[in-house]
Amino acid sequence: MPYEFYYWPMIQGRGEVVRLALEEAGVDYMDVARSSEKQEDNRAAILAILQDPDLERPPFAPPFLLDNGVMIAQAAAILQYLAPKINLIGNEETEKIFAHQIQLTVTDFLMEVHDTHHPLASALYYEDQVEEAKKRSANFIELRIPKYMDYFEKILTNNKSDSGWLIGDKLTYPDLSLFQIIEGLQYAFPKAFSKISKKYPKALALRD
């Protein structure tokens, strides 16, 4: 049976890193919220699971994956489960642990990105917290982007295989997530990222 992937069908978000892995692996999967018979927005399929009062092991929120009756939520946990099955991580336990460590760091980073425009509360519109968002974004640009990007560049530099990938000598799922991070930074913070991007040649080469 194909994997069933559940995430919102609108703008890219936390679930995009899972979509990238599924696409890269070329496996059979259904992007449920984008896969109704009429090819229309199918958010109702997600809500039906989230609002099911009898589900024994419910997900807290999308993204989540259904694999032959097994449901896994949280992007990092999904990728930890999925990667060995779709050949996006090696067999060594140390590689699997390090890949998950990187992915959890990606999760932290994406949450900080989100909080630049919702610094007070996710339930409030951006227009209700503009001044706070400006302050949060300034701090994020000055301190947080360099801190995370320095970390990723360090991993690439210290990879003894000198392959250009984060782990070992072939692409693994955290590489796809770093690609997504750089694409997102160039989209959301184009001026700020352009000023510091030359400091991260290995990360940009990976993106390319």
Secondary structure as UniProt FT lines:
FT   STRAND          3..6
FT   TURN            14..15
FT   HELIX           16..25
FT   STRAND          29..31
FT   HELIX           32..34
FT   TURN            37..38
FT   HELIX           43..50
FT   TURN            53..54
FT   STRAND          64..67
FT   TURN            68..69
FT   STRAND          70..73
FT   HELIX           75..82
FT   HELIX           83..85
FT   TURN            86..87
FT   HELIX           93..115
FT   TURN            116..117
FT   TURN            122..123
FT   HELIX           126..128
FT   HELIX           130..139
FT   HELIX           140..144
FT   HELIX           145..158
FT   TURN            160..161
FT   TURN            168..169
FT   HELIX           173..188
FT   HELIX           190..196
FT   HELIX           197..199
FT   HELIX           201..207
//
